[in-house]
């Protein structure tokens, strides 16, 4: 018997990286992870035939469903016909402008576009949260579930929290993919862990650390900061000098940043450019030089 020729739908699935959810338990797990509120505006990426659209729409105030595959649009339209607060857009989500009001994103997204969808979400100023069904390995990598942390996660940690919100077995999809799925939850923090004017310097430090200059995190940081300060900051953050950069927790990065930049910020709160040594403390300088304490010296005042 001659092999079956691929249909237009088969070709669409391959080109668009489509694996539709077919397991009601997996759909319910995804909806629980999204946690939509009655007044929320929710954007769904890759709505497909509406397997997630209907249960999500039942829990949010307004839903905008994006789908570019013309072969599934009629079925999606029929599913959403009784849902007046659902708007279907036959358009590319990645080409859309973010809404002016606060919103969330959810979807069983095309796995080949995962990185692009994540970048779109991170750049959207009004995003509250994104709950994305991705390949399990991608979700674990971004959430630090392997015990390693990616550069993207660490660099965005002061403003965004990443976590693995669940797993979906491969047999819950049709067609069945080669790997399991993971529910990646990305939430914008209501209060960033660093002041906005400190974020550029923090990101530069992360780029430096992950850049591999010098062969280790400690060596990379020493190219921009005095060695003794780097050693002290690593001890305080409980990071061994030979720790691979991917094993340093985001919380430890924040400790390193605060300690390495604390004396660079001064009263203005603006970090000093990397590699610039801080002005010496007058008291320490006096002790090193052997200079006699003057009438206003803090050593005399403490006696």
C-alpha positions as CSV (number, residue, x, y, z in Angstrom):
1,X,0.0,0.0,0.0
2,X,1.4,3.4,-1.0
3,X,2.2,5.8,1.9
4,X,-0.5,8.4,2.7
5,X,0.3,11.7,1.2
6,X,0.4,14.5,3.7
7,X,-2.7,16.7,3.7
8,X,-2.9,20.5,4.0
9,X,-3.6,20.2,7.7
10,X,-0.6,17.9,8.1
11,X,1.6,20.5,6.4
12,X,0.2,23.3,8.6
13,X,0.9,21.3,11.7
14,X,4.5,20.8,10.7
15,X,5.1,24.4,9.5
16,X,3.3,26.0,12.4
17,X,4.7,23.6,15.0
18,X,1.2,22.6,16.2
19,X,0.4,20.1,18.9
20,X,-3.1,20.5,20.1
21,X,-4.2,19.6,23.6
22,X,-6.5,16.6,23.6
23,X,-6.5,15.6,27.3
24,X,-9.2,17.3,29.5
25,X,-7.0,16.9,32.6
26,X,-4.1,18.7,30.9
27,X,-6.5,21.5,29.8
28,X,-7.7,21.9,33.4
29,X,-4.1,21.9,34.7
30,X,-3.2,24.7,32.3
31,X,-6.3,26.8,33.2
32,X,-5.4,26.4,36.9
33,X,-1.9,27.6,36.2
34,X,-3.2,30.7,34.3
35,X,-5.4,31.7,37.3
36,X,-7.5,34.3,35.3
37,X,-9.5,36.8,37.3
38,X,-13.1,37.9,36.4
39,X,-11.9,41.4,35.3
40,X,-8.7,40.3,33.5
41,X,-7.8,41.0,29.9
42,X,-6.2,37.8,28.5
43,X,-4.4,37.3,25.2
44,X,-4.3,33.7,24.0
45,X,-1.4,32.7,21.7
46,X,-2.1,29.9,19.2
47,X,-5.8,29.3,20.1
48,X,-6.1,26.4,17.7
49,X,-9.6,24.9,17.8
50,X,-10.4,26.5,21.2
51,X,-9.5,23.8,23.6
52,X,-8.2,26.3,26.0
53,X,-10.2,29.3,24.8
54,X,-13.6,28.3,26.2
55,X,-12.5,27.4,29.8
56,X,-10.2,30.5,29.9
57,X,-13.0,32.7,28.7
58,X,-15.3,31.4,31.4
59,X,-12.9,32.9,34.0
60,X,-11.8,36.2,32.6
61,X,-13.4,39.5,31.6
62,X,-12.2,39.6,28.0
63,X,-10.2,37.3,25.9
64,X,-8.4,38.0,22.6
65,X,-7.5,34.8,20.8
66,X,-4.7,34.8,18.2
67,X,-4.6,32.1,15.5
68,X,-2.9,32.2,12.1
69,X,-3.8,28.8,10.8
70,X,-6.8,29.2,8.3
71,X,-7.6,25.4,8.5
72,X,-8.7,25.7,12.2
73,X,-10.2,29.1,12.2
74,X,-13.8,27.9,11.3
75,X,-13.8,25.5,14.2
76,X,-12.4,28.2,16.6
77,X,-15.1,30.6,15.4
78,X,-17.8,28.0,16.1
79,X,-16.4,27.3,19.6
80,X,-16.3,31.0,20.5
81,X,-19.6,32.0,18.8
82,X,-21.6,31.8,22.1
83,X,-18.9,33.8,23.9
84,X,-19.4,37.5,23.3
85,X,-16.4,38.7,25.3
86,X,-14.0,36.6,23.1
87,X,-12.4,38.3,20.1
88,X,-10.7,36.1,17.4
89,X,-7.9,37.7,15.5
90,X,-6.6,35.8,12.5
91,X,-3.2,37.5,12.9
92,X,0.4,36.9,14.1
93,X,0.6,37.4,17.8
94,X,4.3,38.4,17.5
95,X,3.3,41.3,15.2
96,X,0.7,42.6,17.6
97,X,1.1,45.7,19.7
98,X,0.7,45.2,23.5
99,X,-2.6,46.5,24.9
100,X,-2.4,49.9,26.7
101,X,-4.1,48.4,29.8
102,X,-2.7,45.7,32.1
103,X,-3.1,42.2,30.6
104,X,-1.9,38.6,30.8
105,X,-0.8,36.1,28.2
106,X,-1.6,32.4,28.0
107,X,-1.4,29.6,25.4
108,X,-0.3,26.3,24.1
109,X,2.2,28.1,22.0
110,X,4.0,26.9,18.8
111,X,7.1,25.4,20.3
112,X,9.3,26.6,17.5
113,X,8.4,30.2,18.4
114,X,8.8,29.9,22.2
115,X,11.9,32.2,22.5
116,X,10.2,34.9,20.3
117,X,7.0,34.7,22.4
118,X,8.9,35.0,25.6
119,X,10.8,38.0,24.3
120,X,7.5,39.7,23.3
121,X,6.2,39.1,26.8
122,X,9.3,40.5,28.5
123,X,9.2,43.6,26.4
124,X,5.5,44.4,27.0
125,X,5.2,47.1,29.7
126,X,1.6,46.2,30.6
127,X,2.2,42.5,31.1
128,X,1.2,41.1,34.4
129,X,1.9,37.4,33.8
130,X,2.4,34.9,31.0
131,X,1.5,31.2,31.3
132,X,3.0,29.3,28.4
133,X,2.9,25.6,27.5
134,X,6.3,24.9,26.1
135,X,8.7,22.0,25.7
136,X,9.4,20.7,29.2
137,X,13.2,21.2,28.8
138,X,12.8,24.9,27.9
139,X,10.5,25.5,30.9
140,X,12.8,23.7,33.3
141,X,15.8,25.6,31.9
142,X,14.2,29.0,32.4
143,X,12.8,28.1,35.8
144,X,16.1,26.8,37.2
145,X,14.5,23.3,37.6
146,X,17.7,21.6,36.4
147,X,19.6,23.3,39.2
148,X,21.1,25.6,36.6
149,X,20.0,29.2,35.7
150,X,20.0,30.7,32.3
151,X,21.4,34.2,31.5
152,X,17.9,35.4,30.5
153,X,16.3,34.3,33.8
154,X,19.1,35.9,35.9
155,X,19.1,39.1,33.9
156,X,15.4,39.6,34.2
157,X,15.0,38.3,37.8
158,X,14.8,41.7,39.5
159,X,11.6,42.5,37.5
160,X,10.2,39.0,36.7
161,X,9.7,35.8,38.5
162,X,10.0,32.5,36.6
163,X,8.7,29.1,37.7
164,X,7.7,25.7,36.4
165,X,4.0,25.5,37.1
166,X,3.3,22.0,35.9
167,X,4.1,19.2,33.4
168,X,2.0,17.9,30.5
169,X,2.8,14.4,29.2
170,X,3.4,14.1,25.5
171,X,0.4,11.8,25.0
172,X,-1.9,14.6,26.0
173,X,-1.2,16.2,22.6
174,X,-2.4,15.4,19.1
175,X,-0.3,14.8,17.2
176,X,1.9,13.3,19.8
177,X,5.2,15.2,20.0
178,X,8.6,13.7,20.8
179,X,8.9,15.3,24.2
180,X,6.7,16.3,27.2
181,X,5.4,19.8,27.7
182,X,6.0,22.1,30.6
183,X,3.9,25.0,31.9
184,X,6.2,28.0,32.3
185,X,4.8,30.8,34.5
186,X,6.4,34.3,34.1
187,X,5.2,37.0,36.4
188,X,6.1,40.7,36.5
189,X,6.9,41.7,40.1
190,X,4.7,44.5,41.5
191,X,7.8,45.9,43.2
192,X,11.1,45.3,41.4
193,X,13.9,43.9,43.5
194,X,16.2,46.7,42.4
195,X,15.7,50.4,41.7
196,X,15.0,51.2,38.1
197,X,18.2,53.2,37.7
198,X,20.3,50.2,39.0
199,X,18.9,47.7,36.5
200,X,21.3,48.6,33.6
201,X,24.4,48.1,35.8
202,X,22.9,44.9,37.1
203,X,22.4,43.6,33.6
204,X,25.9,44.6,32.6
205,X,27.2,42.6,35.5
206,X,25.2,39.5,34.5
207,X,26.5,39.8,30.9
208,X,30.0,40.1,32.2
209,X,29.6,37.1,34.4
210,X,28.1,34.9,31.7
211,X,30.6,36.1,29.2
212,X,33.2,33.7,30.3
213,X,36.0,36.3,30.5
214,X,38.8,34.9,32.6
215,X,37.4,31.3,32.8
216,X,35.2,31.7,35.9
217,X,32.6,34.0,37.4
218,X,35.2,35.2,39.9
219,X,37.7,36.0,37.2
220,X,35.1,37.7,35.1
221,X,34.0,40.0,37.9
222,X,37.7,40.8,38.7
223,X,38.0,42.4,35.3
224,X,35.6,45.1,36.5
225,X,36.0,45.2,40.3
226,X,38.9,45.0,42.7
227,X,39.8,41.4,43.5
228,X,39.4,41.8,47.3
229,X,35.9,43.2,46.9
230,X,35.0,40.3,44.5
231,X,36.3,37.7,47.0
232,X,34.4,39.3,49.8
233,X,31.2,39.5,47.9
234,X,31.5,35.9,46.8
235,X,32.0,34.8,50.4
236,X,29.0,36.8,51.5
237,X,26.8,35.3,48.8
238,X,28.0,31.8,49.6
239,X,29.5,31.3,46.1
240,X,32.7,29.4,45.9
241,X,35.2,31.0,43.5
242,X,35.1,28.0,41.2
243,X,31.3,27.7,41.0
244,X,30.1,27.5,37.3
245,X,28.2,30.6,36.4
246,X,25.0,28.7,35.6
247,X,24.8,27.3,39.2
248,X,24.7,30.7,40.8
249,X,21.2,31.4,42.0
250,X,19.4,34.7,41.0
251,X,19.3,35.6,44.7
252,X,23.0,35.2,44.9
253,X,23.5,37.5,41.9
254,X,21.5,40.2,43.7
255,X,23.7,39.9,46.7
256,X,26.8,40.1,44.5
257,X,25.5,43.2,42.8
258,X,24.6,45.0,46.0
259,X,27.9,44.3,47.6
260,X,30.0,45.1,44.5
261,X,28.1,48.3,43.7
262,X,27.2,49.5,47.2
263,X,30.2,51.7,47.6
264,X,29.9,52.9,44.0
265,X,26.5,54.3,44.3
266,X,27.1,57.1,46.9
267,X,24.3,59.2,48.2
268,X,22.9,59.8,44.7
269,X,22.0,56.1,44.3
270,X,23.6,56.1,40.9
271,X,26.1,53.2,40.3
272,X,29.6,54.1,39.5
273,X,30.8,52.8,36.1
274,X,32.2,49.3,36.3
275,X,36.0,49.2,36.9
276,X,36.1,52.5,38.7
277,X,37.5,52.2,42.2
278,X,35.6,53.9,45.0
279,X,37.1,56.9,46.8
280,X,39.0,55.6,49.8
281,X,37.4,56.0,53.2
282,X,39.2,58.8,55.1
283,X,39.5,56.8,58.3
284,X,41.0,53.8,56.6
285,X,43.3,56.1,54.6
286,X,44.5,57.7,57.7
287,X,45.3,54.4,59.4
288,X,47.2,53.2,56.4
289,X,49.3,56.3,56.2
290,X,50.0,56.5,59.9
291,X,48.7,60.1,59.9
292,X,48.0,61.5,63.4
293,X,44.3,61.9,64.1
294,X,43.2,65.5,63.9
295,X,40.5,67.2,66.1
296,X,37.7,66.2,63.7
297,X,38.9,62.7,63.0
298,X,36.4,60.0,64.0
299,X,39.0,58.1,65.9
300,X,39.5,61.0,68.3
301,X,35.7,61.5,68.7
302,X,35.2,57.9,69.8
303,X,37.7,58.3,72.7
